[in-house]
């Protein structure tokens, strides 16, 4: 039996600087590839930082040529990569909090956040979610931050065959205990492996908690990242069960 390896990418995002953030994403993907990761999930709006007031001028589409590096990495490393970005409709004014999925066959998919939070409604349109995605013999359902606060959201994913539920989030320190406990409960209730990729440095006026984590389908915590360091939280499914470890990330030399 070959090992199945998944990870949450916990990174620092520079406000509005897509070019630098893309370099950091590509660097983290390369580190994940060395660990043979097959699914890598980044935090909410990881490509721009959580910057609603800047999002309109930063909005991108799936056709943006700057995405080609990550698309090629997904193919080269046989990895599904999920990043966060403000997504524009090519034929309209709507702007969404989105996730871009780079699949190993080169196809790009989008997921748009269905449940907006607070001031987000002034800048974004509520989205329609996105497709469930195959990962070998497993199926991935996606979420973005406030989506996880609506119990029908993971319920829908589970009812439609998801056995992995992955969320890019921005969770602050005061909210972390409640929201991480909620994610653990979803894992246990729906028998899904649950991945939560959080920010670890200030963004958009928020102080994130870090501590990105992965829970097993039994609701057991497999791995949790540090609070204030860029890191990969990695979970490996072996014949003996899940094993977790953390790889710290440095950007020196890139």
VEXROGU-815607 format. One record per residue: chain; x, z, y negated of N, C-alpha, C, O in turn; residue number from 1. Coordinates in steps of 0.02 Angstrom, whole numbers. Atoms other than C-alpha are relative to their C-alpha. Example, Ala and Ser with C-alpha at 12.3 -4.5 7.8 and 13.67 -1.06 7.14 Angstrom:
BEGIN
R_c_n_east_n_up_n_north_ca_east_ca_up_ca_north_c_east_c_up_c_north_o_east_o_up_o_north_k
R_A_45_0_59_615_390_225_45_0_-60_97_33_-59_1 .
R_A_-42_-3_59_684_357_53_-39_37_-55_-14_45_-110_2 .
# end
This chain:
BEGIN
R_c_n_east_n_up_n_north_ca_east_ca_up_ca_north_c_east_c_up_c_north_o_east_o_up_o_north_k
R_A_42_0_60_0_0_0_44_0_-63_86_44_-71_1 .
R_A_-38_2_62_72_-51_-169_-29_49_-50_-90_61_-50_2 .
R_A_23_-49_49_62_75_-309_-37_-36_-57_-20_-92_-76_3 .
R_A_38_25_57_-63_48_-450_17_45_-59_7_106_-56_4 .
R_A_-27_-40_55_7_104_-618_-35_-19_-66_-40_-78_-83_5 .
R_A_36_9_63_-89_127_-782_31_46_-52_64_95_-35_6 .
R_A_-31_-41_52_-39_199_-950_-40_-2_-65_-73_-52_-81_7 .
R_A_23_-4_69_-97_255_-1121_61_-3_-45_109_34_-36_8 .
R_A_-55_8_48_17_199_-1264_-18_40_-62_-65_24_-98_9 .
R_A_10_-43_59_27_334_-1398_54_-18_-50_113_-3_-40_10 .
R_A_-50_26_47_111_259_-1551_-16_19_-72_-73_35_-89_11 .
R_A_7_-7_72_140_283_-1736_-15_-69_-29_20_-118_-13_12 .
R_A_20_64_30_55_145_-1838_14_0_-75_-3_48_-109_13 .
R_A_-13_6_72_113_87_-2010_-61_-30_-34_-87_-81_-13_14 .
R_A_62_19_34_-32_70_-2130_3_-73_-24_43_-90_-68_15 .
R_A_8_69_24_-79_-113_-2149_56_-47_17_53_-106_-3_16 .
R_A_-59_42_-13_86_-180_-2082_-4_-30_70_25_-4_117_17 .
R_A_12_30_-66_33_-295_-1941_65_-24_32_74_-15_92_18 .
R_A_-62_27_-28_205_-375_-1920_43_54_33_66_45_89_19 .
R_A_-40_-54_-30_297_-211_-1892_-37_31_58_-6_46_110_20 .
R_A_39_-29_-55_157_-140_-1787_2_-44_62_5_-19_118_21 .
R_A_-5_46_-57_161_-296_-1677_67_8_36_70_7_97_22 .
R_A_-66_-10_-31_348_-271_-1649_1_64_41_30_66_96_23 .
R_A_2_-63_-36_315_-92_-1598_-42_-7_64_-24_19_116_24 .
R_A_41_12_-60_175_-146_-1480_41_-37_53_41_-18_112_25 .
R_A_-38_40_-48_288_-276_-1399_55_42_32_69_35_92_26 .
R_A_-52_-44_-27_427_-147_-1379_-29_48_52_0_58_105_27 .
R_A_32_-47_-46_308_-23_-1296_-24_-37_63_-19_-9_118_28 .
R_A_19_40_-59_240_-160_-1182_61_-11_45_56_-5_106_29 .
R_A_-60_11_-40_418_-199_-1127_21_63_37_43_60_95_30 .
R_A_-15_-63_-34_448_-15_-1089_-48_13_57_-28_35_111_31 .
R_A_50_-8_-53_286_-9_-991_14_-46_59_5_-27_117_32 .
R_A_-15_47_-54_337_-163_-893_56_26_45_54_15_105_33 .
R_A_-54_-29_-41_496_-74_-837_-27_53_48_4_67_100_34 .
R_A_32_-49_-43_380_58_-764_-52_-32_46_-87_3_83_35 .
R_A_46_39_-42_277_-79_-678_-74_16_-15_-116_14_29_36 .
R_A_69_-14_22_121_-34_-778_-42_-64_4_-19_-118_-16_37 .
R_A_45_58_-6_-27_-150_-742_-57_3_-50_-89_-48_-63_38 .
R_A_51_-7_53_-148_-83_-874_28_46_-54_47_103_-39_39 .
R_A_-27_-38_56_-91_-24_-1046_-50_-1_-58_-69_-54_-82_40 .
R_A_50_-6_53_-212_40_-1179_30_34_-61_60_88_-55_41 .
R_A_-25_-26_64_-166_69_-1362_-58_34_-37_-116_26_-19_42 .
R_A_52_-36_38_-260_178_-1490_-45_-46_-41_-33_-106_-48_43 .
R_A_47_35_44_-404_126_-1602_37_-28_-61_77_7_-93_44 .
R_A_-30_33_57_-350_1_-1736_76_7_-2_106_18_-54_45 .
R_A_-73_-11_-5_-171_14_-1674_40_-53_-37_97_-40_-58_46 .
R_A_-38_55_30_-121_-153_-1750_7_9_-76_54_-18_-106_47 .
R_A_0_-9_73_-159_-98_-1930_6_72_-22_15_86_-81_48 .
R_A_14_-69_18_-173_90_-1923_-74_7_-14_-109_-42_-27_49 .
R_A_71_-12_14_-342_171_-1949_-9_1_-77_-4_53_-109_50 .
R_A_2_9_73_-365_104_-2126_-63_-41_-19_-57_-100_-35_51 .
R_A_62_37_14_-549_57_-2156_1_-37_-67_-26_-92_-72_52 .
R_A_1_31_66_-520_19_-2341_44_-62_-3_35_-103_-48_53 .
R_A_-43_59_-1_-386_-109_-2297_-24_-52_51_1_-108_53_54 .
R_A_18_41_-58_-477_-183_-2148_-24_-70_-17_-10_-117_19_55 .
R_A_27_66_17_-564_-325_-2238_55_-52_-9_50_-108_15_56 .
R_A_-54_49_11_-402_-407_-2292_46_-6_60_86_-53_64_57 .
R_A_-43_1_-60_-319_-368_-2125_-35_-30_61_-3_-39_113_58 .
R_A_38_23_-58_-456_-435_-2012_28_-63_31_50_-108_-5_59 .
R_A_-28_57_-35_-400_-558_-1879_-52_-26_51_-102_6_64_60 .
R_A_39_27_-55_-477_-670_-1746_45_-7_61_106_3_57_61 .
R_A_-39_8_-61_-423_-701_-1567_46_-60_-3_92_-67_37_62 .
R_A_-42_60_7_-347_-865_-1626_62_12_-43_102_-34_-53_63 .
R_A_-57_-14_44_-218_-778_-1737_65_-13_38_76_16_91_64 .
R_A_-62_17_-36_-48_-852_-1690_48_59_9_91_57_53_65 .
R_A_-44_-58_-7_36_-683_-1714_-11_37_66_31_77_86_66 .
R_A_15_-33_-63_-45_-626_-1552_36_-31_60_33_-5_115_67 .
R_A_-29_38_-56_53_-751_-1448_53_40_38_59_32_98_68 .
R_A_-52_-39_-34_196_-631_-1411_-31_46_53_-7_48_109_69 .
R_A_32_-45_-48_81_-504_-1329_-34_-39_56_-35_-18_113_70 .
R_A_31_42_-52_-13_-642_-1239_51_-22_51_38_-20_111_71 .
R_A_-52_21_-46_149_-705_-1164_26_59_42_41_51_101_72 .
R_A_-22_-59_-38_201_-528_-1116_-50_17_56_-30_35_111_73 .
R_A_50_-14_-51_36_-502_-1024_9_-46_60_3_-24_118_74 .
R_A_-10_48_-54_69_-660_-923_65_15_38_67_16_99_75 .
R_A_-66_-11_-30_254_-624_-893_0_61_45_29_60_99_76 .
R_A_-4_-64_-36_226_-445_-835_-61_13_44_-67_67_73_77 .
R_A_61_-9_-40_59_-471_-746_-35_65_-20_-53_106_22_78 .
R_A_26_-62_29_-11_-336_-860_-62_-14_-43_-64_-64_-79_79 .
R_A_56_2_47_-179_-310_-945_15_47_-57_27_106_-47_80 .
R_A_-18_-38_60_-146_-252_-1124_-60_3_-46_-92_-48_-59_81 .
R_A_58_-9_44_-280_-180_-1238_25_31_-65_50_87_-65_82 .
R_A_-22_-26_65_-240_-160_-1424_-61_7_-46_-113_-22_-34_83 .
R_A_54_-9_48_-346_-105_-1572_12_-40_-64_68_-42_-89_84 .
R_A_-8_40_61_-379_-217_-1723_-68_-10_-34_-119_-9_0_85 .
R_A_61_21_33_-508_-259_-1857_-13_-73_16_30_-116_4_86 .
R_A_16_68_-23_-595_-415_-1790_-52_-33_-45_-104_-4_-60_87 .
R_A_46_41_40_-677_-550_-1896_-37_-49_44_-11_-72_95_88 .
R_A_34_58_-30_-809_-673_-1843_27_-62_-35_34_-64_-96_89 .
R_A_-27_61_29_-740_-847_-1868_-53_-38_-41_-36_-80_-82_90 .
R_A_54_37_34_-911_-906_-1930_-45_45_-42_-102_27_-57_91 .
R_A_42_-44_40_-972_-758_-2032_39_54_-35_101_56_-31_92 .
R_A_-32_-52_39_-937_-607_-2140_8_65_37_39_112_12_93 .
R_A_-2_-63_-36_-954_-474_-2006_72_19_17_114_-22_35_94 .
R_A_-65_-28_-17_-803_-362_-1978_-12_57_48_-53_101_35_95 .
R_A_11_-49_-53_-789_-256_-1822_63_41_12_119_17_2_96 .
R_A_-55_-38_-31_-680_-115_-1757_5_-26_71_-40_-16_111_97 .
R_A_-3_35_-64_-617_-209_-1607_59_20_43_105_54_21_98 .
R_A_-56_-2_-46_-507_-209_-1456_13_-71_24_-35_-107_39_99 .
R_A_-20_65_-27_-412_-364_-1402_31_11_68_78_51_75_100 .
R_A_-26_-6_-69_-380_-382_-1216_40_-62_17_14_-118_14_101 .
R_A_-44_54_-24_-234_-488_-1157_2_5_76_28_54_103_102 .
R_A_2_-2_-73_-260_-530_-974_60_-37_29_89_-80_-4_103 .
R_A_-59_31_-30_-123_-583_-853_-4_-76_8_48_-109_13_104 .
R_A_6_73_-6_-193_-760_-839_3_-35_-68_-5_-96_-72_105 .
R_A_-6_28_66_-173_-785_-1027_-64_0_-41_-64_-18_-100_106 .
R_A_64_-3_36_-356_-763_-1072_-3_60_-46_21_114_-28_107 .
R_A_12_-56_46_-400_-656_-1224_-74_16_-2_-116_-29_-5_108 .
R_A_68_-23_6_-558_-553_-1230_-5_48_-59_46_76_-81_109 .
R_A_10_-49_52_-633_-446_-1366_-53_51_21_-100_35_58_110 .
R_A_50_-52_-5_-728_-283_-1365_-11_25_-71_38_36_-107_111 .
R_A_13_-25_67_-815_-223_-1524_-37_66_4_-85_74_42_112 .
R_A_25_-69_0_-855_-41_-1560_-74_2_-14_-97_-24_-65_113 .
R_A_73_0_5_-1040_-7_-1535_-26_56_-44_-78_48_-76_114 .
R_A_25_-59_34_-1056_164_-1614_48_19_-56_102_48_-43_115 .
R_A_-43_-16_57_-983_183_-1789_-6_73_-19_-56_106_-3_116 .
R_A_-3_-72_17_-935_352_-1859_8_9_-75_55_-18_-105_117 .
R_A_-6_-19_69_-967_417_-2034_10_-59_-47_-31_-105_-49_118 .
R_A_-12_50_52_-890_311_-2172_15_-69_27_17_-117_-12_119 .
R_A_-14_67_-28_-850_168_-2052_-56_-49_-15_-44_-109_-21_120 .
R_A_57_44_12_-1024_99_-2086_4_-37_-67_-28_-88_-76_121 .
R_A_-8_34_64_-972_55_-2263_47_-60_4_48_-102_-41_122 .
R_A_-51_53_-6_-836_-62_-2199_-11_-46_59_11_-104_59_123 .
R_A_5_38_-63_-885_-121_-2026_-72_-10_22_-117_27_0_124 .
R_A_64_11_-33_-1031_-191_-1928_5_28_71_56_22_104_125 .
R_A_2_-24_-69_-1082_-107_-1765_6_-59_48_-26_-111_37_126 .
R_A_-13_54_-46_-1023_-213_-1620_-45_-1_61_-92_38_66_127 .
R_A_41_11_-60_-1094_-270_-1454_37_20_64_13_4_118_128 .
R_A_-38_-16_-60_-962_-200_-1336_39_-60_25_66_-98_-15_129 .
R_A_-37_56_-29_-884_-324_-1217_-7_0_75_-41_43_103_130 .
R_A_9_7_-72_-868_-379_-1037_39_53_39_89_79_15_131 .
R_A_-41_-37_-47_-812_-274_-891_54_-48_25_43_-108_31_132 .
R_A_-58_42_-15_-641_-337_-838_30_17_68_38_75_85_133 .
R_A_-30_-13_-65_-565_-359_-666_73_20_-5_111_-8_-45_134 .
R_A_-70_-21_-6_-402_-270_-625_17_4_74_15_57_105_135 .
R_A_-9_2_-72_-360_-325_-450_-65_17_35_-115_-17_25_136 .
R_A_61_-21_-33_-486_-235_-342_-37_55_-38_-81_87_-10_137 .
R_A_33_-50_42_-538_-121_-485_-32_-35_-60_-19_-93_-74_138 .
R_A_37_28_57_-650_-147_-637_6_47_-59_-4_108_-52_139 .
R_A_-11_-39_61_-617_-89_-816_-58_-7_-48_-81_-62_-62_140 .
R_A_47_-2_55_-746_-36_-943_33_30_-61_68_81_-55_141 .
R_A_-34_-23_61_-688_-14_-1123_-46_39_-46_-107_34_-44_142 .
R_A_34_-37_52_-736_102_-1264_48_7_-59_109_1_-51_143 .
R_A_-41_-16_58_-675_136_-1441_-28_63_-33_-85_64_-56_144 .
R_A_11_-63_34_-675_313_-1509_-72_25_4_-92_51_56_145 .
R_A_66_-31_1_-854_363_-1560_-46_-24_56_-95_9_71_146 .
R_A_38_21_-59_-922_261_-1414_-2_54_53_-52_62_88_147 .
R_A_-3_-50_-54_-865_402_-1300_-46_59_-13_-60_97_33_148 .
R_A_44_-55_16_-978_525_-1391_-72_-13_19_-115_31_9_149 .
R_A_68_19_-20_-1133_435_-1326_0_-5_76_26_-53_103_150 .
R_A_-5_-2_-73_-1157_481_-1141_-25_-63_35_-3_-78_91_151 .
R_A_26_61_-32_-1254_321_-1106_54_-54_3_48_-102_42_152 .
R_A_-52_52_1_-1096_221_-1144_41_0_64_45_-52_97_153 .
R_A_-35_0_-65_-989_277_-995_-49_-7_58_-31_-35_110_154 .
R_A_51_9_-53_-1150_285_-893_-12_-74_13_-16_-95_71_155 .
R_A_11_71_-7_-1179_100_-926_59_-33_35_49_-75_80_156 .
R_A_-59_28_-32_-1000_58_-878_0_15_75_12_-29_116_157 .
R_A_0_-20_-71_-1014_156_-715_-56_-36_38_-45_-59_94_158 .
R_A_57_32_-34_-1186_84_-673_14_-74_14_-15_-103_60_159 .
R_A_-15_71_-9_-1113_-91_-691_66_-13_37_92_-68_36_160 .
R_A_-55_10_-46_-967_-62_-576_69_20_-24_118_10_12_161 .
R_A_-66_-21_24_-826_8_-683_25_60_40_-11_108_49_162 .
R_A_-31_-60_-29_-708_124_-591_60_24_-42_93_72_-24_163 .
R_A_-47_-24_52_-589_137_-741_-35_-6_-67_-66_-57_-82_164 .
R_A_31_-2_66_-650_186_-914_56_14_-49_86_68_-48_165 .
R_A_-57_-7_45_-522_158_-1052_-20_-1_-73_-58_-45_-94_166 .
R_A_19_-6_70_-537_211_-1233_61_6_-45_104_48_-34_167 .
R_A_-47_-9_55_-427_183_-1385_-36_42_-53_-92_26_-73_168 .
R_A_35_-49_42_-466_328_-1502_43_21_-60_103_9_-62_169 .
R_A_-33_-41_50_-423_423_-1659_-36_67_1_-90_75_-26_170 .
R_A_30_-67_-7_-457_605_-1619_45_49_-37_105_54_-24_171 .
R_A_-38_-48_40_-405_740_-1741_10_65_39_-22_76_91_172 .
R_A_-16_-62_-35_-336_909_-1693_-62_45_9_-71_72_64_173 .
R_A_58_-43_-12_-500_1006_-1723_-49_-27_53_-85_13_83_174 .
R_A_48_30_-46_-598_884_-1613_28_-9_70_-10_-25_117_175 .
R_A_-31_22_-62_-474_863_-1472_-27_36_62_-43_5_112_176 .
R_A_21_-37_-60_-527_1002_-1354_-69_-22_24_-80_-31_83_177 .
R_A_68_20_-18_-710_952_-1359_-1_-70_29_-33_-82_81_178 .
R_A_5_69_-22_-680_766_-1340_40_-13_64_20_-54_105_179 .
R_A_-37_8_-62_-548_779_-1205_-39_30_58_-37_3_114_180 .
R_A_42_-29_-53_-663_894_-1106_-57_-47_19_-75_-53_77_181 .
R_A_53_49_-13_-800_764_-1125_26_-57_44_-9_-78_91_182 .
R_A_-28_54_-39_-687_629_-1056_14_23_72_3_-15_119_183 .
R_A_-11_-26_-67_-638_739_-909_-66_3_38_-69_-14_98_184 .
R_A_66_-4_-32_-823_767_-872_-25_-70_20_-56_-77_73_185 .
R_A_21_68_-18_-857_579_-876_37_-23_63_7_-55_107_186 .
R_A_-38_20_-58_-718_552_-750_-31_30_63_-42_-5_113_187 .
R_A_28_-34_-58_-792_680_-631_-71_-24_15_-88_-38_73_188 .
R_A_70_18_-11_-975_634_-656_-8_-70_28_-49_-82_72_189 .
R_A_9_71_-19_-953_446_-636_52_-24_50_54_-83_67_190 .
R_A_-53_18_-47_-805_449_-515_41_-60_-26_55_-107_10_191 .
R_A_-41_50_32_-704_343_-637_67_30_-21_70_88_-42_192 .
R_A_-63_-19_32_-521_353_-685_-10_-12_-75_-33_-65_-95_193 .
R_A_12_3_72_-524_386_-874_65_3_-38_107_47_-26_194 .
R_A_-60_5_41_-389_337_-999_-19_10_-73_-66_-22_-97_195 .
R_A_12_-12_71_-384_401_-1179_66_-8_-37_112_33_-29_196 .
R_A_-61_13_39_-252_327_-1296_-12_19_-73_-54_-11_-106_197 .
R_A_11_-28_67_-239_424_-1459_60_-13_-45_116_-26_-21_198 .
R_A_-55_1_49_-136_412_-1619_37_67_2_11_117_25_199 .
R_A_-40_-62_1_3_539_-1644_31_14_-68_70_61_-75_200 .
R_A_-28_-9_68_45_521_-1830_-56_-13_-50_-103_-49_-35_201 .
R_A_53_8_50_-59_529_-1990_-17_-73_-12_27_-116_-16_202 .
R_A_24_68_14_-165_374_-2022_-68_4_-33_-113_39_-9_203 .
R_A_64_1_35_-305_340_-2144_-25_67_-24_-85_77_-30_204 .
R_A_20_-66_23_-305_519_-2206_-15_49_56_-31_107_43_205 .
R_A_13_-44_-57_-327_590_-2031_66_25_30_118_-8_26_206 .
R_A_-57_-28_-37_-207_702_-1935_-19_0_74_-54_45_97_207 .
R_A_19_5_-70_-223_647_-1754_33_54_43_83_84_24_208 .
R_A_-24_-53_-45_-197_766_-1609_52_-25_49_85_16_82_209 .
R_A_-43_25_-54_-93_649_-1500_-31_18_67_-91_13_77_210 .
R_A_22_-24_-66_-103_712_-1320_-44_-51_36_-94_-33_66_211 .
R_A_33_51_-40_-160_546_-1247_2_22_73_50_53_95_212 .
R_A_6_-29_-67_-217_580_-1070_-34_-48_48_-69_-95_28_213 .
R_A_34_37_-54_-275_508_-904_-26_51_50_9_98_69_214 .
R_A_32_-43_-50_-396_592_-784_-17_-41_62_-34_-100_57_215 .
R_A_17_34_-62_-427_549_-603_-76_-4_8_-113_27_-29_216 .
R_A_71_8_-14_-595_499_-531_-32_66_25_-93_70_32_217 .
R_A_25_-66_-18_-611_681_-475_-4_46_-61_-27_103_-56_218 .
R_A_0_-41_61_-593_743_-654_63_41_-9_64_86_-52_219 .
R_A_-63_-36_7_-416_807_-631_45_-33_-52_51_-94_-53_220 .
R_A_-47_26_48_-293_787_-774_63_-23_37_96_17_71_221 .
R_A_-60_28_-33_-153_672_-711_60_7_-45_114_26_-22_222 .
R_A_-56_0_47_-45_664_-867_-27_8_-71_-81_-16_-87_223 .
R_A_18_-6_71_-51_712_-1051_65_-8_-40_116_22_-24_224 .
R_A_-58_12_43_69_653_-1187_10_59_-48_-35_100_-57_225 .
R_A_-11_-52_51_148_767_-1319_-46_-10_-60_-79_-62_-66_226 .
R_A_44_4_58_56_803_-1480_27_-46_-55_-13_-82_-86_227 .
R_A_-26_32_61_174_724_-1607_56_-49_13_99_-60_-30_228 .
R_A_-54_48_-16_285_596_-1519_-29_-64_29_-78_-63_66_229 .
R_A_19_63_-31_268_413_-1478_19_4_74_75_24_91_230 .
R_A_-12_-10_-71_253_406_-1290_-46_-45_41_-98_-69_17_231 .
R_A_43_29_-51_183_322_-1136_-21_56_48_21_90_76_232 .
R_A_27_-45_-51_69_431_-1030_-17_-44_60_-63_-85_57_233 .
R_A_1_46_-56_87_349_-859_-29_35_62_-10_91_79_234 .
R_A_29_-26_-62_-18_376_-702_10_-51_55_-5_-111_47_235 .
R_A_-14_44_-57_31_304_-533_-43_22_59_-41_80_79_236 .
R_A_40_-14_-60_-90_293_-387_42_-17_61_59_-75_73_237 .
R_A_-40_7_-60_9_319_-227_-44_15_61_-101_38_53_238 .
R_A_39_-18_-60_-50_338_-46_-16_74_4_-63_94_37_239 .
R_A_12_-73_0_-38_526_-76_-43_23_-58_-58_82_-64_240 .
R_A_41_-18_58_-144_521_-235_35_-18_-65_86_-52_-66_241 .
R_A_-27_16_67_-111_510_-422_60_44_-17_61_104_-2_242 .
R_A_-58_-35_27_56_558_-498_7_-21_-74_-3_-79_-91_243 .
R_A_-6_16_71_85_569_-686_69_18_-28_101_65_-5_244 .
R_A_-60_-19_37_235_568_-801_-3_-31_-70_-41_-78_-82_245 .
R_A_-3_22_70_277_540_-985_67_-32_-14_120_-5_5_246 .
R_A_-61_32_24_404_419_-1056_-3_0_-76_-48_-29_-106_247 .
R_A_-2_0_73_452_451_-1238_24_-68_-25_63_-102_8_248 .
R_A_-13_66_29_465_298_-1351_45_8_-61_31_48_-106_249 .
R_A_-43_5_60_606_261_-1474_3_-73_-22_5_-118_20_250 .
R_A_-3_69_27_611_109_-1588_69_-18_-26_77_-69_-60_251 .
R_A_-68_14_24_797_116_-1623_24_-67_27_19_-81_87_252 .
R_A_-30_62_-22_878_-54_-1619_-47_-59_4_-26_-113_24_253 .
R_A_45_57_-4_721_-161_-1628_-11_-30_-69_-48_-79_-76_254 .
# end
